[in-house]
Amino acid sequence: MAAHPTITFIGAGSTVFMKNIVGDVLQRPDLSEANVRLMDINPKRLEESAIVATKIANTLGVGAKVETFDNQRAALDGTDFVVVCFQIGGYDPCTITDFEVPKKFGLRHTIADTLGVGGIMRGVRTVPHLWSICEDMTEVCPDAIMLQYVNPMAINTWAIAEKYPHIKQVGLCHSVQGTASELAKDLDIPYEKIRYRAAGINHMAFYLKFEEIMEDGTYRDLYPDLLKSYAEGRAPKPGWNPRCPNKVRYEMLTRLGYFVTESSEHFAEYTPWFIKRDRPDLIEKFGIPLDEYPVRCVEQVERWDRQAAEYRSANEIKVEASHEYASEIMNSAWIGEPSVIYGNVRNTGLIDSLPEGCAVEVPCLVDRNGIQPTKIGTLPPQLTAMMRTNINVQELTVSALINENVENLYHAAMMDPHTGAELDLSQIWDLMDELITAHGDWLPAWARKPARRRAA
């Protein structure tokens, strides 16, 4: 084993995200001398990221080496860890397309990057490039661990496992630990005194246990407190996003008996119950922020223009620990110090009530043996049923990608809970025709020709 790890970022032009991960990594003693490789196809963003990473290393006084690459295979050659954080098609034009085309049909979204027609199209744009990374990894770094931060997370993880089962990969999200912190705030309990166990699929995992660690070492179930706080209007408390009061998840808690780990703005579009064009009262009641992701994108671009100039002129860039799992995984795999993270992996009997082979989000032990998922068993039936509605869409999208079958993309849209609640079959078919045409060369060749309708 080399003296210091090599860490490659594919999509390093996502500078703020890269900054958080590099900052976390270089604050860990056994990773502080790492070789950091930054790869991106945008030379300006790549240069900005290199400036930020170098200044972080200098500020921390560590001996990390920062290199830039415009060639993916060269950046991967001999690396130990691969952090993937790109967005194929970007905000403009692809995210705009994913929002504006469905609007013509009366179909509205909040985030549209995980499920629904937006998640389907994003998956078709994204997976082929993830596969190209896997192909290069197979040739030049077969033992590396891929830390995959790209949406649609479940579709990506499933598709990689189907075509490249030998790749060591984990899909990473911050919703489990992030939501636990939010709930601790809602209950006025220090986060350090919270114990939880969650499982499910990405963006639709649920806390099977959510407890307070008591002074005598026992544990107190916090679900009654959460329900009472919501009934009395004390929760949810205002969060980081003033446009979303986060009521959808609490409402689902009253119906399902468990709290979902992903945000209300996401969850509202994974179900048929909250976003309805003939029910504006629901949008108002639950504070659902339609077009939330495009708003964020515009804000992020404006904020980055200011921030990039500040980073260029700054002598130092100070960092604090983020809530991402990446550095924890690298540290555990590199030096063998055990840790537990929540990761998205292939379902190999981990959750009995979900389909074998789908992508599940479960607690994982990480050490020198790599990422070792925990067997959960059978989920409560109502949670299983809820997840299956989303897995249907994921499975059909993965099938389309594996078999190069464009009709399965239409089938995926038909099965999507939100799309099916708003549109009839002819509208869904017309919508997918238009989305495919609008995306054009952003899609693989097999997906560029709309499906033919079978004659009656």
C-alpha positions as CSV (number, residue, x, y, z in Angstrom):
1,M,0.0,0.0,0.0
2,A,1.3,3.5,-0.8
3,A,2.2,5.8,2.0
4,H,-0.6,8.2,1.1
5,P,-3.9,7.7,-0.6
6,T,-4.8,9.0,-4.1
7,I,-8.2,10.6,-4.4
8,T,-9.7,11.4,-7.7
9,F,-12.7,13.8,-8.2
10,I,-14.6,13.3,-11.4
11,G,-16.7,16.4,-11.9
12,A,-14.3,18.5,-9.7
13,G,-15.8,21.7,-11.2
14,S,-18.6,21.3,-8.6
15,T,-16.3,23.5,-6.5
16,V,-18.3,24.0,-3.4
17,F,-18.9,20.3,-3.0
18,M,-15.3,19.5,-3.8
19,K,-14.2,22.1,-1.2
20,N,-16.3,20.4,1.5
21,I,-14.9,17.0,0.8
22,V,-11.3,18.1,0.4
23,G,-11.6,20.1,3.6
24,D,-12.9,17.1,5.5
25,V,-10.2,14.8,4.0
26,L,-7.2,17.1,4.8
27,Q,-8.3,17.6,8.4
28,R,-7.8,13.8,9.0
29,P,-4.2,13.1,10.0
30,D,-3.9,9.9,8.0
31,L,-5.3,11.5,4.9
32,S,-3.7,14.9,5.1
33,E,-0.8,14.1,2.7
34,A,-3.2,12.7,0.1
35,N,-2.7,13.1,-3.7
36,V,-5.8,15.0,-4.8
37,R,-6.6,14.7,-8.5
38,L,-9.2,17.0,-9.9
39,M,-10.8,16.2,-13.2
40,D,-13.4,18.2,-15.1
41,I,-14.3,19.1,-18.7
42,N,-14.8,22.8,-17.9
43,P,-11.3,24.4,-17.8
44,K,-12.4,27.5,-15.9
45,R,-14.2,25.6,-13.2
46,L,-11.3,23.1,-13.0
47,E,-8.9,26.0,-12.4
48,E,-11.1,27.5,-9.8
49,S,-11.3,24.2,-7.9
50,A,-7.5,23.7,-8.0
51,I,-7.1,27.2,-6.5
52,V,-9.5,26.3,-3.7
53,A,-8.0,22.9,-3.0
54,T,-4.5,24.3,-3.0
55,K,-5.4,27.1,-0.6
56,I,-7.1,24.8,1.7
57,A,-4.0,22.6,1.9
58,N,-1.8,25.7,2.5
59,T,-4.2,27.0,5.2
60,L,-4.2,23.7,7.0
61,G,-0.4,23.4,6.7
62,V,-0.5,19.9,5.2
63,G,1.5,18.3,2.4
64,A,-1.3,17.3,0.1
65,K,-0.5,17.4,-3.6
66,V,-3.2,18.8,-5.9
67,E,-3.2,18.0,-9.6
68,T,-5.7,18.8,-12.4
69,F,-6.7,16.6,-15.4
70,D,-8.9,16.9,-18.4
71,N,-8.6,13.2,-19.2
72,Q,-10.7,10.9,-17.2
73,R,-8.6,7.7,-17.5
74,A,-5.4,9.5,-16.7
75,A,-7.0,11.0,-13.6
76,L,-8.2,7.5,-12.5
77,D,-4.9,5.6,-13.2
78,G,-3.9,4.0,-9.9
79,T,-6.2,5.9,-7.7
80,D,-7.6,4.6,-4.4
81,F,-10.9,6.5,-4.2
82,V,-13.1,8.0,-6.9
83,V,-15.5,10.8,-5.9
84,V,-18.1,11.3,-8.6
85,C,-20.0,14.6,-8.5
86,F,-21.0,15.7,-12.0
87,Q,-24.3,16.7,-13.6
88,I,-24.7,15.8,-17.2
89,G,-26.4,18.5,-19.2
90,G,-26.3,21.0,-16.3
91,Y,-29.0,23.4,-15.3
92,D,-29.0,24.9,-18.8
93,P,-30.3,23.2,-20.9
94,C,-31.2,19.9,-19.3
95,T,-32.7,20.9,-16.0
96,I,-34.7,23.7,-17.6
97,T,-36.0,21.1,-20.1
98,D,-37.0,18.7,-17.4
99,F,-39.1,21.4,-15.8
100,E,-40.5,23.4,-18.7
101,V,-41.6,20.6,-21.0
102,P,-43.8,18.9,-18.3
103,K,-45.4,22.2,-17.5
104,K,-46.9,22.3,-21.0
105,F,-48.9,19.3,-19.9
106,G,-49.8,20.6,-16.5
107,L,-47.2,18.5,-14.7
108,R,-45.3,20.5,-12.1
109,H,-42.3,19.6,-9.9
110,T,-40.2,20.8,-7.0
111,I,-36.7,19.1,-7.6
112,A,-37.2,16.6,-10.5
113,D,-33.8,15.0,-10.2
114,T,-34.6,11.6,-8.5
115,L,-37.9,10.3,-9.8
116,G,-40.7,11.3,-12.2
117,V,-40.0,12.2,-15.7
118,G,-37.1,14.5,-14.6
119,G,-35.4,11.7,-12.7
120,I,-35.9,9.3,-15.6
121,M,-34.4,11.7,-18.1
122,R,-31.5,12.6,-15.8
123,G,-30.8,8.9,-15.3
124,V,-30.6,8.3,-19.0
125,R,-28.2,11.2,-19.4
126,T,-26.1,10.2,-16.4
127,V,-25.7,6.4,-16.3
128,P,-23.8,6.0,-19.6
129,H,-21.1,8.3,-18.3
130,L,-21.0,6.5,-14.9
131,W,-20.5,3.3,-16.9
132,S,-17.6,4.9,-18.8
133,I,-16.0,5.7,-15.4
134,C,-16.5,2.0,-14.4
135,E,-14.9,0.9,-17.6
136,D,-11.9,3.0,-17.0
137,M,-11.7,1.9,-13.3
138,T,-11.8,-1.7,-14.5
139,E,-8.7,-1.1,-16.6
140,V,-6.6,1.3,-14.4
141,C,-7.8,1.2,-10.8
142,P,-9.8,-2.0,-10.3
143,D,-9.5,-2.0,-6.5
144,A,-10.6,1.7,-6.0
145,I,-13.8,2.5,-4.1
146,M,-16.3,4.7,-6.0
147,L,-18.1,7.3,-3.8
148,Q,-21.0,8.2,-5.9
149,Y,-22.8,11.5,-5.1
150,V,-24.8,11.9,-8.3
151,N,-28.6,11.9,-8.7
152,P,-30.8,9.9,-9.5
153,M,-28.9,8.0,-6.8
154,A,-30.9,4.8,-6.8
155,I,-31.1,4.5,-10.6
156,N,-27.4,5.1,-10.8
157,T,-26.4,2.6,-8.1
158,W,-28.7,-0.1,-9.5
159,A,-27.4,0.5,-13.1
160,I,-23.7,0.3,-12.1
161,A,-24.3,-2.9,-10.1
162,E,-26.1,-4.5,-13.0
163,K,-23.4,-3.8,-15.6
164,Y,-20.3,-3.6,-13.5
165,P,-20.9,-5.8,-10.4
166,H,-17.2,-6.0,-9.6
167,I,-16.9,-2.2,-9.0
168,K,-16.7,-1.3,-5.4
169,Q,-19.3,1.4,-5.1
170,V,-21.5,3.2,-2.6
171,G,-24.0,5.9,-3.3
172,L,-23.9,8.7,-0.8
173,C,-26.5,11.2,0.3
174,H,-26.7,13.3,3.4
175,S,-30.5,13.0,4.0
176,V,-30.3,10.4,6.9
177,Q,-27.9,12.3,9.1
178,G,-29.2,15.7,8.0
179,T,-32.9,14.9,8.8
180,A,-31.9,13.4,12.2
181,S,-30.3,16.8,13.0
182,E,-33.4,18.6,11.9
183,L,-35.6,16.5,14.1
184,A,-33.3,16.9,17.1
185,K,-33.8,20.7,16.6
186,D,-37.6,20.3,16.4
187,L,-37.5,18.4,19.7
188,D,-34.9,20.7,21.4
189,I,-32.7,17.7,22.0
190,P,-28.9,17.8,21.4
191,Y,-28.1,15.8,18.2
192,E,-25.5,13.9,20.2
193,K,-28.3,12.4,22.4
194,I,-30.2,11.0,19.4
195,R,-29.9,7.3,18.3
196,Y,-31.6,6.1,15.2
197,R,-31.8,3.3,12.7
198,A,-33.0,3.9,9.2
199,A,-33.5,1.8,6.0
200,G,-35.2,1.8,2.7
201,I,-34.3,3.3,-0.7
202,N,-32.5,6.6,-1.3
203,H,-34.8,9.6,-0.6
204,M,-37.4,7.1,0.8
205,A,-35.7,5.5,3.7
206,F,-37.5,5.7,7.1
207,Y,-36.4,5.9,10.7
208,L,-37.3,2.5,12.0
209,K,-36.1,3.7,15.4
210,F,-35.7,7.3,16.5
211,E,-34.7,7.5,20.2
212,E,-33.2,9.7,22.9
213,I,-30.2,8.4,24.8
214,M,-31.1,8.8,28.5
215,E,-28.7,9.6,31.3
216,D,-29.0,6.0,32.7
217,G,-28.1,4.5,29.4
218,T,-31.6,3.5,28.3
219,Y,-33.4,4.7,25.2
220,R,-36.7,6.6,24.9
221,D,-38.8,6.4,21.8
222,L,-39.2,9.9,20.3
223,Y,-42.0,9.2,17.9
224,P,-44.8,10.2,20.4
225,D,-43.0,13.5,20.9
226,L,-42.7,14.1,17.2
227,L,-46.4,13.4,16.7
228,K,-47.4,15.6,19.6
229,S,-45.2,18.5,18.5
230,Y,-46.8,18.4,15.0
231,A,-50.3,18.2,16.3
232,E,-49.7,21.2,18.6
233,G,-48.0,23.2,15.8
234,R,-44.6,23.3,17.5
235,A,-43.0,21.3,14.7
236,P,-41.6,21.5,12.2
237,K,-39.5,24.5,13.2
238,P,-38.2,26.8,10.4
239,G,-35.3,25.1,8.6
240,W,-32.5,26.2,6.3
241,N,-35.0,26.7,3.4
242,P,-37.5,29.5,4.0
243,R,-39.5,28.4,0.9
244,C,-40.4,25.0,2.4
245,P,-41.9,24.7,5.8
246,N,-41.3,20.9,5.8
247,K,-44.9,19.9,6.6
248,V,-45.2,17.0,4.0
249,R,-43.0,14.6,6.0
250,Y,-44.8,15.3,9.3
251,E,-48.1,14.6,7.5
252,M,-46.8,11.3,6.2
253,L,-45.6,10.5,9.8
254,T,-49.3,10.7,10.9
255,R,-50.3,8.3,8.1
256,L,-47.5,5.8,8.0
257,G,-46.2,5.9,11.6
258,Y,-42.6,6.5,10.5
259,F,-40.6,9.6,9.5
260,V,-39.0,9.7,6.0
261,T,-35.4,10.8,5.8
262,E,-35.7,13.0,2.7
263,S,-37.0,16.5,2.5
264,S,-40.6,17.6,2.1
265,E,-39.9,19.3,-1.2
266,H,-38.5,16.0,-2.6
267,F,-41.1,13.7,-1.0
268,A,-44.0,15.8,-2.3
269,E,-43.2,14.7,-5.9
270,Y,-42.6,11.0,-5.1
271,T,-46.3,10.5,-4.3
272,P,-49.7,11.2,-5.9
273,W,-51.1,13.2,-3.0
274,F,-49.6,16.6,-2.6
275,I,-49.0,18.3,-6.0
276,K,-52.3,18.5,-7.9
277,R,-53.1,21.2,-10.5
278,D,-56.8,21.3,-9.4
279,R,-55.9,21.5,-5.7
280,P,-54.0,24.8,-5.1
281,D,-55.1,24.5,-1.5
282,L,-52.7,21.6,-1.0
283,I,-49.8,23.6,-2.3
284,E,-50.7,26.3,0.2
285,K,-51.5,24.1,3.2
286,F,-48.2,22.1,3.0
287,G,-46.0,24.9,1.6
288,I,-44.8,23.0,-1.4
289,P,-42.1,25.0,-3.2
290,L,-42.8,24.4,-6.9
291,D,-39.8,25.0,-9.2
292,E,-37.6,24.9,-6.2
293,Y,-34.6,23.3,-8.0
294,P,-34.4,25.9,-10.8
295,V,-34.6,28.7,-8.2
296,R,-31.7,27.1,-6.3
297,C,-29.7,26.7,-9.5
298,V,-30.0,30.4,-10.3
299,E,-29.1,31.4,-6.8
300,Q,-26.1,29.1,-6.7
301,V,-24.7,30.5,-10.0
302,E,-25.1,34.0,-8.7
303,R,-23.5,33.1,-5.4
304,W,-20.6,31.3,-7.0
305,D,-19.7,34.3,-9.2
306,R,-19.2,36.3,-6.0
307,Q,-17.5,33.4,-4.1
308,A,-15.1,32.5,-6.9
309,A,-13.7,36.0,-6.9
310,E,-13.3,35.9,-3.1
311,Y,-11.5,32.6,-3.3
312,R,-9.1,33.9,-5.9
313,S,-8.1,36.9,-3.8
314,A,-8.0,35.2,-0.4
315,N,-4.7,34.2,1.1
316,E,-6.4,31.5,3.2
317,I,-9.5,29.4,2.9
318,K,-10.7,28.1,6.2
319,V,-12.9,25.0,6.4
320,E,-15.1,23.3,9.0
321,A,-16.1,19.7,9.1
322,S,-19.1,19.0,6.8
323,H,-21.8,16.3,7.3
324,E,-20.7,14.3,4.3
325,Y,-19.5,10.7,4.7
326,A,-16.7,10.7,2.2
327,S,-13.7,11.4,4.4
328,E,-15.0,9.0,7.1
329,I,-15.2,6.2,4.5
330,M,-11.7,7.0,3.1
331,N,-10.2,7.1,6.6
332,S,-11.8,3.8,7.6
333,A,-10.9,2.0,4.4
334,W,-7.3,3.4,4.5
335,I,-6.3,2.9,8.1
336,G,-8.9,0.3,9.3
337,E,-10.5,2.5,11.9
338,P,-14.2,1.3,11.9
339,S,-17.1,3.7,11.2
340,V,-20.8,3.3,10.4
341,I,-22.3,5.3,7.5
342,Y,-25.6,5.1,5.6
343,G,-24.9,4.1,2.0
344,N,-26.8,3.0,-1.1
345,V,-25.8,-0.4,-2.3
346,R,-27.3,-3.4,-4.2
347,N,-29.9,-5.3,-2.3
348,T,-28.4,-8.7,-1.8
349,G,-30.9,-10.0,0.8
350,L,-30.4,-6.9,2.9
351,I,-34.1,-5.9,2.9
352,D,-36.2,-9.0,2.4
353,S,-39.4,-7.2,1.5
354,L,-37.8,-5.3,-1.4
355,P,-36.7,-6.7,-4.8
356,E,-33.4,-8.5,-4.9
357,G,-30.9,-6.4,-6.9
358,C,-32.6,-3.0,-6.4
359,A,-30.6,-0.2,-4.7
360,V,-31.3,0.1,-1.0
361,E,-30.1,2.6,1.6
362,V,-28.9,0.9,4.8
363,P,-26.3,1.3,7.6
364,C,-22.9,0.0,6.5
365,L,-19.8,-0.8,8.5
366,V,-16.6,0.5,6.9
367,D,-13.0,-0.7,7.6
368,R,-10.1,-2.2,5.7
369,N,-12.5,-4.8,4.3
370,G,-14.4,-2.0,2.6
371,I,-18.1,-1.2,2.8
372,Q,-20.1,-3.9,4.5
373,P,-23.9,-3.4,4.5
374,T,-26.1,-4.4,7.4
375,K,-29.0,-6.9,6.9
376,I,-32.2,-5.2,7.9
377,G,-34.8,-7.9,7.3
378,T,-38.5,-7.1,6.5
379,L,-39.8,-3.6,6.6
380,P,-43.3,-2.6,7.9
381,P,-45.7,-3.4,5.0
382,Q,-46.9,0.1,4.5
383,L,-43.3,1.3,4.1
384,T,-42.5,-1.5,1.7
385,A,-45.6,-0.6,-0.4
386,M,-44.6,3.0,-0.5
387,M,-41.1,2.2,-1.7
388,R,-42.2,-0.2,-4.3
389,T,-44.1,2.6,-6.1
390,N,-40.7,4.3,-6.6
391,I,-38.8,1.1,-7.3
392,N,-41.1,0.4,-10.2
393,V,-39.9,3.6,-11.9
394,Q,-36.2,2.9,-11.1
395,E,-36.4,-0.7,-12.3
396,L,-37.9,0.3,-15.7
397,T,-35.4,3.1,-16.2
398,V,-32.5,0.7,-15.5
399,S,-34.1,-1.9,-17.8
400,A,-34.2,0.8,-20.5
401,L,-30.5,1.5,-20.0
402,I,-29.4,-2.1,-19.9
403,N,-31.4,-3.3,-22.8
404,E,-31.4,0.0,-24.8
405,N,-35.2,-0.2,-24.9
406,V,-36.7,3.3,-25.3
407,E,-40.2,2.0,-24.6
408,N,-39.2,1.2,-21.0
409,L,-38.7,4.9,-20.5
410,Y,-42.3,5.5,-21.3
411,H,-43.3,2.6,-19.1
412,A,-41.3,4.1,-16.3
413,A,-43.2,7.4,-16.7
414,M,-46.5,5.6,-16.7
415,M,-45.7,4.0,-13.4
416,D,-44.5,7.2,-11.7
417,P,-47.0,8.1,-8.9
418,H,-47.0,11.8,-9.5
419,T,-47.1,11.6,-13.3
420,G,-49.9,9.0,-13.3
421,A,-52.0,11.1,-10.8
422,E,-51.9,14.1,-13.2
423,L,-51.8,12.8,-16.7
424,D,-53.6,10.2,-18.8
425,L,-51.7,7.6,-21.0
426,S,-51.8,9.7,-24.2
427,Q,-50.5,12.7,-22.3
428,I,-47.7,10.7,-20.8
429,W,-46.7,9.3,-24.1
430,D,-46.8,12.7,-25.8
431,L,-44.8,14.2,-22.9
432,M,-42.1,11.6,-23.2
433,D,-42.0,12.1,-27.0
434,E,-41.3,15.8,-26.4
435,L,-38.8,15.3,-23.7
436,I,-36.8,12.9,-25.8
437,T,-36.8,15.3,-28.8
438,A,-35.9,18.3,-26.6
439,H,-32.9,16.5,-25.0
440,G,-31.5,15.4,-28.4
441,D,-27.8,14.7,-28.3
442,W,-27.7,14.7,-24.5
443,L,-29.2,11.2,-24.7
444,P,-27.5,8.1,-25.9
445,A,-28.2,7.2,-29.5
446,W,-30.7,4.4,-28.7
447,A,-32.9,6.8,-26.6
448,R,-33.1,9.7,-29.1
449,K,-35.8,8.2,-31.3
450,P,-39.3,8.4,-29.6
451,A,-41.1,5.1,-29.2
452,R,-43.6,4.0,-31.8
453,R,-47.2,3.5,-30.6
454,R,-48.5,0.0,-31.4
455,A,-51.5,-0.1,-33.7
456,A,-54.8,-1.1,-32.2
